[in-house]
Amino acid sequence: MPPLPHRTPRHLDMTAPPPQRHCRVEQLWNVAARGKAALTPPIVSGMMKPQTHGGHAVGSGCQSVAAFVNQVLCGDAAKVLRRLPDASVHLVVTSPPYWNLADYGVEGQIGQSSYERYLDDLLEVWAEVERVLIPNGKLAINTAIVPVAKKEDNSSHTRQLKNLNNDIEYSILYRGRCALQRYSLFIWQKQTSVKMFGSYPYPPNLYEDNTIEFINVFVKPGKPRSLPAAVKERSRLTLDQWLNLTMQVWPIYPEDVARTGGHPAPFPVKLPQRLILMYTFAAVPEADFPGDIVLDPFCGTGATCLAAKSTGRRYIGIDLNPDYCSFARRRLEAPDLDPQDITLPRVKVQSARHGEGRR
């Protein structure tokens, strides 16, 4: 693949420089009354060193990760992530917005400009994700092969596709902004009944059924943590679980659109749930272990957060759309809530060739 056109990322633009981070996360040991040492949650004992520009200080201090845990935060993903301390998150699971196929009705959304800008904006997020991940922490990105909206397709071909998985992977591994490394690749086989794309029932333009998506897993370099036996034992996997989770192809039904307020790309809870079981440890109160933190910077209606909560982990959700943030919060408070009780705006889906723009 040829190198992608370079554009100076917004947060490297010297007209608006970001703060340089000097956050230091410390682990403090307290001696419990029973005479055993207990590890307390991380606290931040450093502040971001303010950077000056034109004689004015830019930026603000770091916050403890405890200020963000078990919350859905409304805002721009990269900007919110910059408020988190270094090495404070154990796993990131997300499905980024599509490029030029869905309009979420919010100013500043990713995916409404050029494809190169789209990848660049996502790379800003991945760079911040790498910073907040602990060493050996994982980033799992769910993507699809998507059609180009008709308004962007000026070619004479009848079909144009973008392989988001390959292009996002290339930007992470070869653009020099991230030290994340390739770790695993899984295939989500969607159990759907959508058939007959293309020129049905005649040749020559038959298209494959769009029934797979990718889960590309990256790892932050570093050694795995050393954890107490009680913590490891609580998250022990059975042989059947181990064999099931490590299958490369995952047959999972997509989330019912009705249960996600009409979201155009419903993210099934079972998908992040599998990744959480594979890469994180559950809470063990008797060992003073609060559970690993799972983050989703594009949390939509909260599937990743719900999966984390249901498996005894902590979560942080981020989304730009306040309506979906509200939906996710209510869903987390009452997982069995009838989605018909919540009114959400329908997301505009751009027209794509042969009806492929909606999943």
SVG drawing of the C-alpha trace seen along z (x, -y; Angstrom):
<svg xmlns="http://www.w3.org/2000/svg" viewBox="-42 -36 50 64">
<polyline fill="none" stroke="black" stroke-width="0.4" points="0.0,0.0 1.5,-3.4 2.0,-5.9 -1.0,-7.9 -0.8,-11.6 0.6,-13.4 -1.3,-16.1 -0.1,-17.7 -2.5,-16.5 -4.5,-19.2 -2.9,-18.6 0.6,-19.1 -0.5,-22.4 1.7,-25.1 -1.2,-27.5 -2.8,-25.6 -0.2,-23.4 -1.3,-20.9 0.1,-20.5 3.0,-18.2 2.1,-15.4 4.1,-14.8 1.6,-12.7 3.0,-10.3 0.7,-7.5 1.8,-6.0 0.6,-2.9 0.4,-3.3 0.3,-0.4 -1.8,-0.6 -1.5,1.9 -5.0,3.2 -6.2,4.0 -5.8,7.7 -2.1,7.2 -2.0,7.7 -0.8,5.2 -3.6,4.0 -3.0,2.2 -5.1,-0.9 -6.4,-2.3 -3.8,-4.4 -3.7,-8.1 -2.1,-10.9 0.7,-12.8 1.9,-14.8 0.5,-17.6 0.8,-18.4 3.7,-20.8 2.0,-23.8 3.3,-24.7 3.4,-28.3 2.4,-29.7 2.6,-33.5 3.3,-34.0 0.2,-32.2 0.0,-28.9 -1.9,-26.1 -3.6,-23.1 -4.7,-22.0 -3.7,-19.4 -4.2,-15.7 -7.0,-14.0 -7.1,-10.8 -8.6,-8.0 -11.1,-7.5 -12.8,-10.7 -13.7,-8.9 -14.4,-5.3 -17.9,-3.9 -19.1,-7.0 -20.2,-7.8 -18.5,-11.1 -19.9,-13.3 -17.2,-14.9 -14.6,-14.6 -12.7,-11.3 -9.2,-12.7 -9.9,-15.7 -11.5,-13.6 -8.7,-11.1 -6.1,-13.8 -7.6,-14.3 -6.8,-10.7 -3.5,-9.9 -0.8,-7.8 -1.0,-4.0 -4.4,-4.0 -6.6,-1.8 -6.2,2.0 -8.2,2.6 -9.8,0.5 -12.6,1.9 -14.3,-0.2 -15.9,-0.4 -15.0,-3.8 -17.5,-5.9 -17.9,-5.0 -16.4,-7.3 -19.0,-9.3 -21.8,-6.8 -23.4,-8.0 -24.2,-11.5 -24.6,-11.4 -25.9,-14.9 -23.2,-16.4 -20.7,-19.1 -17.1,-17.8 -17.9,-14.2 -15.2,-12.1 -15.8,-10.9 -17.4,-13.8 -14.3,-15.1 -11.7,-13.4 -10.7,-9.8 -7.2,-10.9 -8.5,-13.3 -10.7,-10.6 -7.7,-8.2 -5.7,-11.1 -8.4,-12.1 -8.6,-8.4 -4.9,-8.3 -5.1,-11.2 -7.4,-9.0 -5.2,-5.8 -2.1,-7.8 -4.0,-8.9 -5.2,-5.4 -1.7,-4.1 -0.7,-6.7 -3.5,-5.7 -3.0,-2.0 -0.9,-0.1 2.1,1.8 0.9,5.0 -2.6,3.4 -4.7,4.1 -6.6,2.1 -9.3,4.0 -10.8,2.2 -14.0,3.5 -14.2,2.4 -15.8,3.5 -15.3,3.3 -17.6,0.4 -18.9,-1.0 -18.1,-4.5 -21.1,-6.8 -22.3,-7.7 -21.5,-11.4 -17.8,-10.4 -17.6,-8.0 -16.5,-9.7 -15.3,-6.5 -16.9,-4.6 -16.9,-1.4 -20.2,-0.1 -18.8,0.5 -16.2,-1.2 -15.1,0.2 -12.8,-0.9 -11.1,1.7 -11.1,-0.2 -9.3,2.6 -6.3,2.5 -6.1,-1.3 -6.4,-1.8 -3.8,0.9 -1.4,-0.7 -1.8,-4.2 -1.2,-2.7 1.8,-0.6 3.6,-2.8 2.7,-6.5 5.1,-6.8 2.6,-8.2 2.0,-5.0 4.3,-2.3 1.4,0.2 2.1,3.6 -0.1,6.0 -1.3,8.8 -4.3,10.7 -7.0,10.7 -10.5,12.1 -13.4,12.3 -16.9,11.5 -19.3,13.5 -22.6,11.8 -25.5,14.1 -27.8,12.1 -30.3,12.9 -29.2,10.1 -28.8,11.6 -28.6,10.9 -26.4,7.9 -25.5,6.7 -27.2,7.6 -29.5,10.4 -30.7,12.5 -28.4,12.0 -24.6,11.9 -22.1,10.3 -22.1,8.1 -22.7,10.5 -21.5,9.3 -20.6,11.3 -22.9,11.2 -21.6,8.6 -21.5,10.9 -18.1,10.4 -16.3,7.7 -12.8,7.6 -11.6,7.2 -8.0,6.2 -6.1,6.3 -3.0,4.3 -0.8,4.4 1.2,1.7 4.8,3.0 5.6,4.1 5.6,7.0 2.3,8.4 1.5,7.5 2.2,9.6 -1.1,10.2 -2.0,12.1 -3.2,15.7 -6.7,14.8 -7.1,12.2 -6.0,14.5 -8.1,17.3 -11.3,15.2 -10.9,14.7 -9.7,18.3 -11.2,19.6 -12.4,23.2 -11.0,25.3 -14.2,24.9 -14.2,21.1 -10.5,20.9 -11.1,23.0 -14.2,20.9 -12.6,17.5 -9.5,18.3 -11.5,19.4 -10.6,16.9 -14.1,16.7 -16.8,15.6 -20.4,16.3 -22.5,13.6 -25.8,12.1 -25.8,8.3 -27.5,6.3 -31.2,5.6 -31.5,2.1 -34.6,1.5 -32.6,2.2 -30.1,-0.5 -32.4,-3.4 -32.1,-3.2 -28.3,-3.4 -27.2,-2.5 -24.4,-0.2 -25.5,1.7 -22.6,3.3 -23.5,6.6 -22.6,6.8 -21.3,10.3 -18.4,9.1 -16.7,6.8 -17.7,9.3 -15.4,11.9 -12.5,9.5 -13.0,8.4 -12.9,12.1 -9.7,12.6 -7.6,9.6 -8.7,8.4 -9.3,9.4 -12.5,9.1 -12.9,7.4 -12.0,9.3 -13.3,7.3 -11.8,9.6 -8.4,9.0 -8.9,5.3 -8.7,5.5 -11.3,3.2 -11.3,4.8 -9.6,3.7 -10.8,0.7 -12.2,1.1 -12.5,-2.0 -14.5,-2.7 -13.8,-6.1 -16.7,-5.8 -19.1,-4.1 -22.4,-4.8 -25.2,-3.2 -22.9,-1.7 -22.4,2.0 -18.8,2.1 -19.6,0.4 -22.4,2.9 -20.2,5.8 -17.6,4.5 -20.2,4.0 -21.7,7.5 -18.3,9.2 -17.1,7.4 -14.9,4.8 -14.9,1.1 -15.6,-1.0 -15.2,-4.4 -17.3,-5.4 -16.9,-8.4 -19.2,-9.7 -19.7,-12.9 -23.5,-12.6 -25.3,-13.7 -28.4,-11.7 -26.4,-8.4 -24.6,-9.3 -27.9,-9.7 -29.2,-6.4 -26.0,-4.6 -26.3,-5.9 -29.9,-4.8 -29.1,-1.4 -26.3,-0.9 -28.7,-1.8 -31.4,0.5 -30.0,3.0 -33.6,4.4 -35.0,1.0 -37.4,0.9 -35.6,-1.2 -39.0,-2.3 -39.2,-4.4 -36.3,-6.5 -36.6,-8.9 -33.4,-9.3 -32.8,-11.0 -32.5,-8.7 -28.9,-8.8 -28.8,-9.8 -27.1,-7.2 -25.6,-8.3 -26.7,-6.5 -24.3,-3.8 -24.3,-1.6 -26.7,1.3 -28.0,0.7 -24.8,1.6 -24.6,-1.5 -26.5,-0.1 -25.4,2.8"/>
</svg>
